[in-house]
């Protein structure tokens, strides 16, 4: 059989009224929490069904005939709304992290008598040619008025380069810098989790699409130990299980790094309080929708305990 023959069948294009019929007749989705008229309006003005459908498995399981059990359109809308607000808060926190990582790195450079600020950048770019090529593209799209980075392209210093790199390239340079200077770095082992949650939020990925532990997923060992020894009010088995959920692992790691790295007490206090207000307010505004969904309730309870634990640091 050729690759063309084995390709999945293309889903037909549907209008919004046809999508409503498809939800009812093919997927078994009800319209009790949100009626069909409001659902149509939501799909025309606020979101599209391919995104909403990603939350189906969060709430329900499918029968052999492909229909979901006990799933209402209102569940999908509510999860998508919570997801949107959560992504905005997490992105704000990861942007703060990026800034303070840059501040820390530049200070390391400025206070290091054996670092002229240029050699380490030159060596890094020699071994990361794709990153070097991306700098030119950055200069084309980043300028406002006379604030151009063009003048630094030929020989950027550490304090120039950190402003010219995307987040993935920046954390590569961050790790490279500490290795090149033979300095100990306490954050590089957490970068994969921070990068993953930052990129998911920046690219509007539906992050609440699954709360199932993933076999083979490597949770952050140090953060695991922190939580296990922190008496956070969650059993060790629950911690181990929840940290196998990529989103919950990355949320915990991001909070751990955030509370250690952000040097402004006021920014830290305001941001963490904003997150707690969201958890205690909008996130549970329609909590009755999810009373029977164990995975969602367990994920919320774990994340809320983790938030309390790191907020107290």
Backbone as CSV, one residue per row, in Angstrom:
resi,resn,N_x,N_y,N_z,CA_x,CA_y,CA_z,C_x,C_y,C_z
1,UNK,0.850,-1.203,0.000,0.000,0.000,0.000,0.883,1.250,0.000
2,UNK,0.596,2.179,-0.850,1.394,3.404,-0.942,1.061,4.343,0.212
3,UNK,1.950,5.319,0.440,1.707,6.309,1.484,0.424,7.086,1.211
4,UNK,0.163,7.310,-0.077,-1.050,8.037,-0.446,-2.280,7.244,-0.065
5,UNK,-2.236,5.920,-0.272,-3.386,5.066,0.045,-3.619,4.962,1.549
6,UNK,-2.530,5.045,2.341,-2.655,4.869,3.782,-2.929,6.172,4.523
7,UNK,-2.967,7.280,3.815,-3.209,8.570,4.454,-4.631,8.623,5.009
8,UNK,-4.812,9.277,6.173,-6.159,9.370,6.746,-7.101,10.147,5.840
9,UNK,-8.365,9.797,5.902,-9.358,10.482,5.071,-9.476,11.939,5.503
10,UNK,-9.645,12.808,4.534,-9.789,14.225,4.834,-11.179,14.502,5.388
11,UNK,-11.215,15.251,6.488,-12.503,15.626,7.063,-13.162,16.668,6.168
12,UNK,-14.454,16.577,5.965,-15.142,17.548,5.111,-15.244,18.912,5.787
13,UNK,-15.264,19.940,4.985,-15.504,21.284,5.512,-16.968,21.415,5.889
14,UNK,-17.219,21.970,7.087,-18.589,22.120,7.562,-18.875,23.567,7.916
15,UNK,-20.085,23.998,7.679,-20.528,25.303,8.161,-20.836,25.177,9.644
16,UNK,-21.031,26.306,10.321,-21.316,26.254,11.755,-22.588,25.460,12.065
17,UNK,-23.719,25.676,11.367,-24.897,24.844,11.637,-24.632,23.347,11.427
18,UNK,-23.801,23.027,10.422,-23.462,21.627,10.190,-22.591,21.072,11.322
19,UNK,-21.746,21.920,11.881,-20.913,21.495,13.014,-21.791,21.177,14.219
20,UNK,-22.821,21.997,14.460,-23.745,21.732,15.566,-24.418,20.379,15.374
21,UNK,-24.883,20.101,14.165,-25.502,18.802,13.869,-24.501,17.661,14.055
22,UNK,-23.274,17.877,13.614,-22.218,16.872,13.755,-21.952,16.575,15.231
23,UNK,-21.913,17.613,16.051,-21.701,17.436,17.495,-22.808,16.570,18.102
24,UNK,-24.039,16.869,17.724,-25.185,16.142,18.294,-25.269,14.709,17.780
25,UNK,-25.205,14.550,16.480,-25.515,13.262,15.857,-24.330,12.301,15.803
26,UNK,-23.136,12.839,15.616,-21.965,11.983,15.467,-21.148,11.847,16.751
27,UNK,-21.088,12.923,17.547,-20.235,12.913,18.739,-21.012,12.756,20.041
28,UNK,-22.335,12.882,19.985,-23.136,12.727,21.191,-23.038,13.887,22.163
29,UNK,-22.579,15.036,21.692,-22.442,16.216,22.550,-23.815,16.859,22.741
30,UNK,-24.139,17.180,23.981,-25.426,17.812,24.288,-25.275,19.334,24.331
31,UNK,-26.408,20.019,24.380,-26.420,21.479,24.419,-27.348,21.953,25.538
32,UNK,-27.062,21.458,26.741,-27.856,21.831,27.907,-27.236,23.011,28.653
33,UNK,-25.922,23.006,28.827,-25.232,24.091,29.523,-25.122,25.330,28.634
34,UNK,-25.060,25.125,27.342,-25.082,26.210,26.359,-25.970,25.758,25.216
35,UNK,-27.047,26.500,24.941,-27.979,26.050,23.910,-27.378,26.234,22.512
36,UNK,-28.055,25.690,21.520,-27.522,25.661,20.160,-27.345,27.058,19.572
37,UNK,-28.259,27.947,19.885,-28.168,29.308,19.352,-26.918,30.018,19.873
38,UNK,-26.659,29.887,21.194,-25.473,30.514,21.776,-24.198,29.816,21.291
39,UNK,-24.290,28.506,21.086,-23.137,27.759,20.585,-22.767,28.227,19.179
40,UNK,-23.779,28.433,18.338,-23.525,28.934,16.983,-22.858,30.307,17.034
41,UNK,-23.349,31.158,17.886,-22.776,32.499,18.017,-21.327,32.419,18.495
42,UNK,-21.071,31.526,19.433,-19.711,31.360,19.958,-18.757,30.911,18.853
43,UNK,-19.200,29.967,18.034,-18.349,29.453,16.963,-18.140,30.468,15.847
44,UNK,-19.046,31.394,15.696,-18.902,32.416,14.656,-18.063,33.607,15.121
45,UNK,-18.085,33.880,16.420,-17.464,35.107,16.913,-16.249,34.898,17.806
46,UNK,-16.153,33.743,18.485,-15.151,33.599,19.529,-14.105,32.513,19.313
47,UNK,-14.501,31.419,18.683,-13.560,30.308,18.553,-13.998,29.410,17.403
48,UNK,-13.186,28.400,17.072,-13.572,27.469,16.014,-13.486,26.041,16.550
49,UNK,-14.217,25.139,15.914,-14.459,23.832,16.504,-13.212,22.962,16.607
50,UNK,-12.255,23.087,15.694,-11.050,22.260,15.782,-10.343,22.472,17.116
51,UNK,-10.322,23.710,17.604,-9.714,23.985,18.912,-10.570,23.410,20.035
52,UNK,-11.872,23.648,19.978,-12.738,23.166,21.051,-12.702,21.643,21.171
53,UNK,-12.623,20.965,20.040,-12.657,19.501,20.046,-11.470,18.909,20.790
54,UNK,-10.388,19.678,20.916,-9.214,19.176,21.630,-9.484,18.965,23.114
55,UNK,-10.553,19.594,23.629,-10.882,19.434,25.044,-11.824,18.255,25.298
56,UNK,-12.305,17.621,24.248,-13.272,16.533,24.428,-12.721,15.430,25.324
57,UNK,-11.499,15.008,25.049,-10.916,13.898,25.808,-10.606,14.288,27.248
58,UNK,-10.502,15.587,27.522,-10.274,16.043,28.891,-11.476,15.726,29.765
59,UNK,-12.661,15.804,29.169,-13.901,15.654,29.930,-14.545,14.269,29.811
60,UNK,-14.277,13.576,28.731,-15.085,12.390,28.471,-14.305,11.344,27.686
61,UNK,-14.846,10.127,27.693,-14.306,9.049,26.870,-15.305,8.732,25.766
62,UNK,-14.763,8.224,24.668,-15.605,7.886,23.533,-16.037,6.422,23.581
63,UNK,-17.249,6.184,23.147,-17.715,4.809,22.973,-17.110,4.241,21.688
64,UNK,-17.327,2.973,21.448,-16.819,2.346,20.224,-17.417,2.986,18.972
65,UNK,-18.567,3.595,19.125,-19.214,4.256,17.994,-18.751,5.707,17.828
66,UNK,-17.814,6.135,18.682,-17.242,7.468,18.535,-17.988,8.569,19.256
67,UNK,-18.968,8.204,20.104,-19.729,9.232,20.808,-19.173,9.414,22.225
68,UNK,-19.199,10.680,22.677,-18.708,11.002,24.009,-19.827,10.839,25.040
69,UNK,-19.436,10.438,26.233,-20.397,10.166,27.297,-20.482,11.369,28.231
70,UNK,-21.684,11.927,28.377,-21.901,13.015,29.336,-21.213,14.318,28.989
71,UNK,-20.885,14.526,27.719,-20.161,15.731,27.314,-21.119,16.771,26.754
72,UNK,-21.033,17.969,27.290,-21.869,19.078,26.826,-20.992,20.138,26.158
73,UNK,-21.567,20.833,25.203,-20.830,21.890,24.508,-20.337,22.950,25.498
74,UNK,-21.104,23.170,26.548,-20.703,24.141,27.572,-19.408,23.768,28.268
75,UNK,-19.152,22.457,28.422,-17.879,22.025,29.004,-16.708,22.503,28.157
76,UNK,-16.828,22.353,26.853,-15.749,22.712,25.935,-15.507,24.218,25.945
77,UNK,-16.584,24.990,25.954,-16.459,26.449,25.966,-15.807,26.917,27.266
78,UNK,-16.224,26.332,28.378,-15.672,26.750,29.670,-14.188,26.415,29.761
79,UNK,-13.795,25.243,29.333,-12.381,24.879,29.360,-11.551,25.775,28.442
80,UNK,-12.091,26.100,27.286,-11.353,26.965,26.357,-11.174,28.366,26.936
81,UNK,-12.171,28.833,27.686,-12.083,30.159,28.298,-11.052,30.183,29.412
82,UNK,-11.090,29.171,30.281,-10.099,29.061,31.355,-8.700,28.964,30.757
83,UNK,-8.577,28.151,29.724,-7.296,27.956,29.034,-6.737,29.281,28.540
84,UNK,-7.583,30.111,27.942,-7.146,31.394,27.401,-6.566,32.290,28.495
85,UNK,-7.294,32.433,29.597,-6.827,33.285,30.685,-5.559,32.729,31.322
86,UNK,-5.489,31.408,31.483,-4.314,30.793,32.095,-3.075,31.003,31.228
87,UNK,-3.224,30.837,29.914,-2.093,31.041,29.013,-1.549,32.469,29.131
88,UNK,-2.439,33.438,29.247,-1.996,34.833,29.353,-1.183,35.059,30.622
89,UNK,-1.623,34.472,31.725,-0.897,34.637,32.983,0.446,33.919,32.951
90,UNK,0.458,32.711,32.398,1.708,31.950,32.320,2.704,32.615,31.384
91,UNK,2.217,33.160,30.273,3.116,33.845,29.342,3.745,35.061,30.014
92,UNK,2.945,35.782,30.767,3.472,36.935,31.503,4.592,36.514,32.445
93,UNK,4.400,35.395,33.136,5.414,34.923,34.087,6.676,34.454,33.362
94,UNK,6.516,33.771,32.245,7.697,33.282,31.537,8.457,34.422,30.857
95,UNK,7.760,35.480,30.464,8.450,36.663,29.938,9.263,37.327,31.048
96,UNK,8.702,37.374,32.254,9.468,37.866,33.405,10.718,37.012,33.621
97,UNK,10.541,35.695,33.547,11.682,34.796,33.725,12.761,35.067,32.686
98,UNK,12.357,35.226,31.448,13.313,35.497,30.375,14.102,36.774,30.676
99,UNK,13.399,37.802,31.119,14.063,39.072,31.417,15.081,38.915,32.536
100,UNK,14.689,38.258,33.620,15.590,38.145,34.764,16.738,37.176,34.507
101,UNK,16.545,36.213,33.628,17.661,35.370,33.200,18.681,36.207,32.427
102,UNK,18.180,37.114,31.608,19.082,38.009,30.862,19.846,38.918,31.821
103,UNK,19.144,39.463,32.794,19.794,40.329,33.778,20.900,39.566,34.510
104,UNK,20.594,38.338,34.903,21.569,37.519,35.625,22.787,37.227,34.753
105,UNK,22.553,36.866,33.502,23.650,36.529,32.609,24.533,37.740,32.317
106,UNK,23.928,38.876,32.041,24.704,40.084,31.757,25.536,40.479,32.971
107,UNK,24.977,40.339,34.166,25.728,40.648,35.377,26.892,39.688,35.588
108,UNK,26.682,38.414,35.255,27.773,37.440,35.329,28.922,37.885,34.418
109,UNK,28.564,38.306,33.217,29.563,38.760,32.250,30.285,40.010,32.751
110,UNK,29.532,40.984,33.208,30.124,42.253,33.630,31.041,42.109,34.838
111,UNK,30.739,41.138,35.689,31.525,40.952,36.911,32.621,39.903,36.772
112,UNK,32.753,39.341,35.566,33.742,38.296,35.338,34.989,38.917,34.702
113,UNK,36.110,39.013,35.423,37.295,39.698,34.896,37.940,39.001,33.694
114,UNK,37.661,37.709,33.498,38.266,36.993,32.365,37.362,36.992,31.134
115,UNK,36.222,37.651,31.224,35.271,37.692,30.108,35.221,39.100,29.537
116,UNK,35.593,39.228,28.249,35.523,40.548,27.609,34.155,40.822,26.998
117,UNK,33.258,39.832,27.058,31.905,40.011,26.544,31.741,39.662,25.082
118,UNK,32.844,39.420,24.387,32.782,39.188,22.942,33.227,37.779,22.536
119,UNK,34.275,37.293,23.157,34.830,36.011,22.743,33.826,34.882,22.885
120,UNK,33.114,34.830,23.994,32.150,33.744,24.220,31.021,33.795,23.196
121,UNK,30.625,34.982,22.787,29.588,35.120,21.763,30.117,34.624,20.423
122,UNK,31.337,35.006,20.088,31.950,34.570,18.831,32.021,33.044,18.759
123,UNK,32.463,32.413,19.838,32.580,30.961,19.867,31.204,30.298,19.787
124,UNK,30.241,30.878,20.448,28.875,30.335,20.416,28.318,30.373,18.998
125,UNK,28.451,31.497,18.326,27.899,31.639,16.979,28.641,30.766,15.972
126,UNK,29.912,30.516,16.207,30.666,29.616,15.330,30.115,28.193,15.372
127,UNK,29.607,27.810,16.509,29.089,26.449,16.665,27.568,26.367,16.542
128,UNK,26.921,27.511,16.339,25.459,27.556,16.185,25.139,28.416,14.958
129,UNK,25.391,27.861,13.790,25.285,28.641,12.552,23.851,29.076,12.250
130,UNK,22.870,28.240,12.578,21.474,28.624,12.343,21.089,29.827,13.193
131,UNK,21.598,29.851,14.416,21.339,30.996,15.289,21.977,32.254,14.716
132,UNK,23.183,32.104,14.197,23.876,33.251,13.587,23.077,33.791,12.402
133,UNK,22.550,32.903,11.586,21.758,33.329,10.430,20.474,34.043,10.849
134,UNK,19.906,33.619,11.980,18.638,34.203,12.419,18.790,35.640,12.913
135,UNK,20.015,36.044,13.259,20.228,37.400,13.762,19.925,38.447,12.701
136,UNK,20.286,38.139,11.476,20.002,39.078,10.378,18.508,39.263,10.205
137,UNK,17.768,38.162,10.277,16.320,38.236,10.147,15.716,39.021,11.302
138,UNK,16.267,38.827,12.492,15.788,39.573,13.661,15.922,41.078,13.437
139,UNK,17.054,41.491,12.904,17.288,42.922,12.688,16.297,43.530,11.705
140,UNK,15.810,42.716,10.780,14.862,43.213,9.784,13.490,43.503,10.381
141,UNK,13.128,42.772,11.413,11.759,42.869,11.935,11.666,43.549,13.290
142,UNK,12.807,43.910,13.890,12.777,44.353,15.288,12.905,45.850,15.475
143,UNK,13.134,46.599,14.414,13.469,48.011,14.577,12.238,48.908,14.668
144,UNK,12.296,49.854,15.591,11.329,50.938,15.674,12.125,52.240,15.628
145,UNK,11.919,53.020,14.582,12.674,54.262,14.454,14.157,53.977,14.286
146,UNK,14.972,54.585,15.147,16.423,54.455,15.037,16.984,53.367,15.943
147,UNK,16.105,52.635,16.638,16.573,51.596,17.553,16.906,50.315,16.787
148,UNK,17.950,50.383,15.985,18.319,49.258,15.134,19.458,48.457,15.750
149,UNK,19.407,47.124,15.560,20.466,46.245,16.038,21.499,45.966,14.948
150,UNK,21.320,46.547,13.774,22.224,46.267,12.653,23.690,46.496,13.008
151,UNK,23.928,47.540,13.762,25.326,47.918,14.063,26.053,46.873,14.902
152,UNK,25.268,45.955,15.563,25.895,44.955,16.424,26.093,43.608,15.731
153,UNK,25.605,43.494,14.496,25.626,42.202,13.815,27.043,41.660,13.618
154,UNK,27.980,42.534,13.279,29.335,42.071,12.957,30.037,41.475,14.163
155,UNK,29.831,42.084,15.333,30.527,41.614,16.535,29.680,41.902,17.772
156,UNK,28.636,41.131,17.983,27.783,41.378,19.157,28.459,40.963,20.452
157,UNK,28.208,41.720,21.494,28.650,41.362,22.837,27.521,40.619,23.545
158,UNK,27.834,40.094,24.714,26.837,39.345,25.477,25.580,40.183,25.678
159,UNK,25.768,41.436,26.088,24.616,42.299,26.387,23.827,42.699,25.147
160,UNK,24.438,42.593,23.971,23.710,42.791,22.705,22.962,41.517,22.323
161,UNK,23.690,40.408,22.374,23.151,39.149,21.862,21.879,38.720,22.582
162,UNK,21.834,38.894,23.897,20.667,38.407,24.641,19.380,39.104,24.207
163,UNK,19.512,40.300,23.637,18.351,41.028,23.153,17.973,40.646,21.726
164,UNK,18.830,39.862,21.070,18.626,39.552,19.664,18.183,38.105,19.432
165,UNK,18.165,37.308,20.475,17.861,35.884,20.340,16.410,35.582,20.707
166,UNK,15.810,34.615,20.008,14.519,34.105,20.478,14.754,33.289,21.744
167,UNK,13.691,32.887,22.409,13.845,32.278,23.727,14.628,30.968,23.671
168,UNK,14.343,30.127,22.685,15.042,28.847,22.581,16.537,29.047,22.363
169,UNK,16.891,29.984,21.480,18.307,30.262,21.242,18.948,30.912,22.460
170,UNK,18.182,31.734,23.155,18.733,32.385,24.344,19.100,31.362,25.419
171,UNK,18.217,30.410,25.683,18.545,29.440,26.736,19.695,28.528,26.298
172,UNK,19.848,28.324,24.992,21.016,27.589,24.501,22.288,28.380,24.800
173,UNK,22.236,29.692,24.542,23.392,30.536,24.823,23.652,30.611,26.325
174,UNK,22.600,30.694,27.104,22.739,30.759,28.559,23.511,29.543,29.066
175,UNK,23.094,28.354,28.645,23.770,27.130,29.063,25.207,27.102,28.543
176,UNK,25.392,27.541,27.292,26.722,27.568,26.685,27.654,28.490,27.475
177,UNK,27.143,29.645,27.854,27.964,30.625,28.570,28.528,30.029,29.858
178,UNK,27.663,29.420,30.660,28.109,28.878,31.944,29.074,27.717,31.751
179,UNK,28.845,26.937,30.719,29.747,25.836,30.429,31.100,26.371,29.943
180,UNK,31.060,27.343,29.062,32.287,27.920,28.495,33.136,28.582,29.582
181,UNK,32.480,29.255,30.513,33.190,29.945,31.586,33.447,29.050,32.793
182,UNK,33.023,27.797,32.679,33.192,26.819,33.769,32.578,27.329,35.073
183,UNK,31.371,27.853,34.944,30.617,28.336,36.097,29.454,27.398,36.369
184,UNK,29.077,27.302,37.611,27.935,26.461,37.972,26.640,27.208,37.671
185,UNK,25.696,26.507,37.054,24.403,27.122,36.725,23.284,26.269,37.294
186,UNK,22.430,26.877,38.118,21.387,26.120,38.794,20.090,26.026,37.994
187,UNK,20.015,26.721,36.861,18.738,26.773,36.156,18.678,25.953,34.872
188,UNK,19.810,25.628,34.274,19.775,24.991,32.959,19.015,23.677,32.955
189,UNK,19.044,22.932,34.038,18.337,21.646,34.080,16.819,21.816,34.052
190,UNK,16.345,23.028,34.285,14.900,23.287,34.277,14.425,23.935,32.977
191,UNK,15.347,24.232,32.077,14.998,25.028,30.901,14.002,24.346,29.974
192,UNK,14.069,23.029,29.864,13.165,22.351,28.934,11.711,22.557,29.348
193,UNK,11.440,22.469,30.641,10.069,22.681,31.127,9.630,24.130,30.928
194,UNK,10.510,25.067,31.234,10.180,26.484,31.074,9.968,26.815,29.600
195,UNK,10.845,26.289,28.742,10.709,26.534,27.307,9.404,25.966,26.768
196,UNK,9.055,24.756,27.218,7.858,24.086,26.709,6.596,24.864,27.075
197,UNK,6.479,25.290,28.321,5.256,25.991,28.746,5.229,27.406,28.155
198,UNK,6.398,28.023,28.000,6.454,29.364,27.414,6.028,29.325,25.948
199,UNK,6.556,28.363,25.199,6.213,28.273,23.775,4.761,27.879,23.568
200,UNK,4.239,26.991,24.403,2.840,26.593,24.291,1.920,27.801,24.474
201,UNK,2.245,28.641,25.449,1.424,29.830,25.698,1.598,30.870,24.597
202,UNK,2.832,31.069,24.161,3.100,32.070,23.122,2.441,31.707,21.797
203,UNK,2.304,30.400,21.526,1.714,29.943,20.268,0.253,29.515,20.424
204,UNK,-0.343,29.875,21.555,-1.766,29.617,21.795,-2.149,28.147,21.655
205,UNK,-1.295,27.269,22.148,-1.620,25.843,22.184,-2.681,25.608,23.263
206,UNK,-3.594,24.679,23.017,-4.611,24.335,24.015,-3.948,23.506,25.115
207,UNK,-3.559,24.144,26.194,-2.751,23.464,27.205,-3.586,22.604,28.151
208,UNK,-4.913,22.812,28.195,-5.767,22.022,29.084,-6.422,20.846,28.355
209,UNK,-5.760,20.348,27.339,-6.354,19.277,26.532,-6.137,17.889,27.105
210,UNK,-5.309,17.755,28.149,-5.098,16.437,28.761,-4.506,16.584,30.154
211,UNK,-5.025,15.772,31.082,-4.470,15.696,32.431,-4.062,14.264,32.767
212,UNK,-3.788,13.478,31.744,-3.399,12.092,31.936,-1.882,11.987,32.099
213,UNK,-1.398,11.188,33.071,0.047,10.932,33.152,0.546,10.296,31.862
214,UNK,1.741,10.687,31.447,2.315,10.191,30.200,3.457,9.227,30.523
215,UNK,3.306,7.982,30.114,4.360,7.002,30.334,5.616,7.407,29.588
216,UNK,6.747,7.303,30.254,8.008,7.659,29.624,8.365,9.136,29.739
217,UNK,7.431,9.956,30.211,7.725,11.379,30.376,8.666,11.554,31.571
218,UNK,9.745,12.291,31.361,10.722,12.517,32.419,10.384,13.805,33.163
219,UNK,9.820,13.647,34.332,9.485,14.819,35.133,10.761,15.410,35.728
220,UNK,10.672,16.648,36.165,11.828,17.362,36.713,12.167,16.790,38.093
221,UNK,13.327,16.151,38.207,13.691,15.422,39.415,13.826,16.338,40.623
222,UNK,14.498,17.459,40.448,14.724,18.363,41.577,13.417,18.946,42.100
223,UNK,12.522,19.326,41.195,11.225,19.870,41.620,10.393,18.788,42.300
224,UNK,10.470,17.562,41.809,9.822,16.437,42.483,10.260,16.357,43.935
225,UNK,11.567,16.399,44.160,12.094,16.292,45.521,11.671,17.477,46.380
226,UNK,11.637,18.660,45.767,11.174,19.846,46.508,9.758,19.649,47.023
227,UNK,8.874,19.163,46.154,7.473,18.997,46.527,7.299,17.842,47.515
228,UNK,8.044,16.758,47.306,7.943,15.615,48.213,8.402,15.979,49.622
229,UNK,9.369,16.867,49.718,9.869,17.272,51.025,9.230,18.531,51.568
230,UNK,8.270,19.063,50.836,7.712,20.359,51.204,6.443,20.316,52.026
231,UNK,5.924,19.112,52.311,4.669,18.988,53.080,3.583,19.900,52.504
232,UNK,3.304,19.726,51.213,2.383,20.639,50.535,0.913,20.238,50.719
233,UNK,0.666,19.149,51.437,-0.711,18.718,51.658,-1.230,17.785,50.595
234,UNK,-0.316,17.187,49.829,-0.655,16.227,48.787,0.200,14.982,49.003
235,UNK,-0.398,13.805,48.890,0.325,12.565,49.114,1.442,12.353,48.108
236,UNK,2.454,11.588,48.517,3.605,11.341,47.641,3.199,10.667,46.338
237,UNK,2.252,9.733,46.416,1.794,9.050,45.207,1.119,10.008,44.242
238,UNK,0.336,10.939,44.784,-0.342,11.935,43.939,0.669,12.872,43.295
239,UNK,1.689,13.274,44.065,2.730,14.138,43.510,3.431,13.433,42.351
240,UNK,3.819,12.185,42.566,4.524,11.429,41.521,3.662,11.277,40.278
241,UNK,2.364,11.012,40.473,1.453,10.835,39.346,1.228,12.154,38.611
242,UNK,0.991,13.235,39.361,0.719,14.533,38.730,1.940,15.073,37.993
243,UNK,3.125,14.795,38.500,4.331,15.275,37.837,4.640,14.504,36.563
244,UNK,3.870,13.449,36.295,3.959,12.733,35.026,3.018,13.339,33.982
245,UNK,2.238,14.333,34.393,1.408,15.104,33.461,2.251,16.290,32.998
246,UNK,2.635,16.373,31.735,3.565,17.420,31.292,3.187,18.836,31.726
247,UNK,1.914,19.200,31.596,1.505,20.552,31.980,1.729,20.798,33.469
248,UNK,1.355,19.844,34.319,1.493,20.027,35.769,2.963,20.050,36.171
249,UNK,3.769,19.210,35.539,5.210,19.234,35.787,5.786,20.600,35.417
250,UNK,5.445,21.082,34.235,6.016,22.342,33.755,5.529,23.529,34.577
251,UNK,4.285,23.466,35.031,3.737,24.521,35.888,4.522,24.579,37.199
252,UNK,4.772,23.424,37.812,5.511,23.373,39.075,6.951,23.851,38.889
253,UNK,7.597,23.400,37.821,8.980,23.802,37.561,9.064,25.309,37.324
254,UNK,8.152,25.835,36.527,8.157,27.264,36.239,7.999,28.076,37.531
255,UNK,7.102,27.645,38.416,6.925,28.345,39.691,8.177,28.254,40.562
256,UNK,8.805,27.092,40.570,10.027,26.908,41.352,11.119,27.862,40.883
257,UNK,11.332,27.921,39.570,12.358,28.806,39.021,11.964,30.263,39.235
258,UNK,10.699,30.579,39.046,10.218,31.957,39.170,10.489,32.503,40.572
259,UNK,10.157,31.727,41.581,10.303,32.222,42.958,11.772,32.344,43.366
260,UNK,12.650,31.596,42.716,14.079,31.691,43.023,14.759,32.824,42.245
261,UNK,14.313,33.063,41.025,15.035,33.947,40.120,14.578,35.399,40.157
262,UNK,13.278,35.641,40.288,12.772,37.025,40.218,13.260,37.791,41.436
263,UNK,14.065,38.802,41.211,14.720,39.515,42.315,13.905,40.695,42.838
264,UNK,12.816,41.039,42.151,11.957,42.123,42.633,10.836,41.542,43.489
265,UNK,10.860,41.769,44.808,9.803,41.227,45.672,8.405,41.689,45.257
266,UNK,8.301,42.933,44.776,6.991,43.476,44.424,6.430,42.774,43.187
267,UNK,7.255,42.613,42.157,6.801,41.917,40.949,6.389,40.487,41.287
268,UNK,7.188,39.823,42.095,6.890,38.447,42.481,5.569,38.378,43.254
269,UNK,5.398,39.259,44.218,4.180,39.261,45.043,2.930,39.526,44.203
270,UNK,2.979,40.549,43.371,1.813,40.932,42.568,1.451,39.826,41.579
271,UNK,2.455,39.254,40.917,2.199,38.251,39.886,1.644,36.964,40.485
272,UNK,2.229,36.511,41.586,1.742,35.279,42.221,0.339,35.479,42.793
273,UNK,0.061,36.670,43.303,-1.280,36.944,43.815,-2.298,36.966,42.681
274,UNK,-1.884,37.492,41.541,-2.755,37.500,40.364,-3.103,36.078,39.942
275,UNK,-2.118,35.186,39.994,-2.364,33.791,39.649,-3.291,33.135,40.678
276,UNK,-3.083,33.410,41.957,-3.944,32.831,43.000,-5.377,33.351,42.884
277,UNK,-5.523,34.629,42.584,-6.864,35.199,42.396,-7.584,34.514,41.244
278,UNK,-6.831,34.190,40.188,-7.425,33.498,39.049,-7.852,32.082,39.430
279,UNK,-7.011,31.380,40.162,-7.339,30.020,40.596,-8.575,30.011,41.493
280,UNK,-8.695,31.014,42.348,-9.801,31.059,43.310,-11.033,31.767,42.764
281,UNK,-10.894,32.411,41.613,-11.993,33.176,41.036,-12.495,32.599,39.734
282,UNK,-12.010,33.126,38.621,-12.538,32.735,37.309,-12.380,31.248,37.006
283,UNK,-11.297,30.647,37.484,-11.074,29.240,37.172,-12.163,28.342,37.760
284,UNK,-12.707,28.716,38.906,-13.721,27.872,39.555,-15.115,28.499,39.478
285,UNK,-15.282,29.475,38.605,-16.566,30.170,38.476,-17.700,29.209,38.138
286,UNK,-17.408,28.223,37.308,-18.407,27.207,36.956,-17.893,25.810,37.332
287,UNK,-17.391,25.696,38.534,-16.789,24.433,38.957,-17.798,23.290,38.980
288,UNK,-19.099,23.618,39.088,-20.127,22.573,39.081,-20.149,21.801,37.767
289,UNK,-19.628,22.404,36.704,-19.579,21.717,35.411,-18.698,20.467,35.476
290,UNK,-17.706,20.495,36.377,-16.671,19.466,36.352,-16.621,18.624,37.634
291,UNK,-17.718,18.651,38.403,-17.751,17.914,39.660,-17.503,16.421,39.476
292,UNK,-17.906,15.853,38.348,-17.765,14.409,38.131,-16.490,14.043,37.370
293,UNK,-15.664,15.032,37.050,-14.461,14.774,36.263,-13.240,14.721,37.172
294,UNK,-12.848,13.522,37.559,-11.789,13.314,38.540,-10.456,13.887,38.095
295,UNK,-10.091,13.681,36.847,-8.792,14.164,36.364,-8.682,15.683,36.482
296,UNK,-9.763,16.376,36.146,-9.744,17.836,36.204,-9.659,18.309,37.654
297,UNK,-10.437,17.702,38.530,-10.435,18.100,39.943,-9.074,17.834,40.587
298,UNK,-8.495,16.673,40.298,-7.187,16.335,40.871,-6.102,17.283,40.380
299,UNK,-6.159,17.619,39.086,-5.170,18.528,38.518,-5.283,19.910,39.165
300,UNK,-6.515,20.381,39.336,-6.718,21.685,39.970,-6.184,21.683,41.402
301,UNK,-6.544,20.661,42.181,-6.128,20.611,43.577,-4.614,20.545,43.716
302,UNK,-3.971,19.758,42.855,-2.511,19.671,42.895,-1.882,21.017,42.539
303,UNK,-2.333,21.622,41.439,-1.752,22.891,40.987,-1.961,23.989,42.026
304,UNK,-3.112,23.982,42.677,-3.393,25.013,43.695,-2.475,24.840,44.901
305,UNK,-2.220,23.613,45.319,-1.302,23.351,46.436,0.123,23.760,46.073
306,UNK,0.519,23.454,44.849,1.859,23.820,44.382,2.008,25.343,44.355
307,UNK,0.968,26.029,43.907,0.987,27.490,43.861,1.140,28.070,45.267
308,UNK,0.414,27.521,46.230,0.533,27.962,47.620,1.942,27.742,48.162
309,UNK,2.486,26.562,47.836,3.815,26.212,48.349,4.873,27.180,47.854
310,UNK,4.903,27.435,46.569,5.946,28.320,46.036,5.667,29.789,46.326
311,UNK,4.416,30.151,46.501,4.095,31.536,46.868,4.607,31.862,48.253
312,UNK,4.746,30.849,49.107,5.242,31.052,50.463,6.749,31.105,50.570
313,UNK,7.442,30.936,49.454,8.910,30.926,49.464,9.462,32.341,49.613
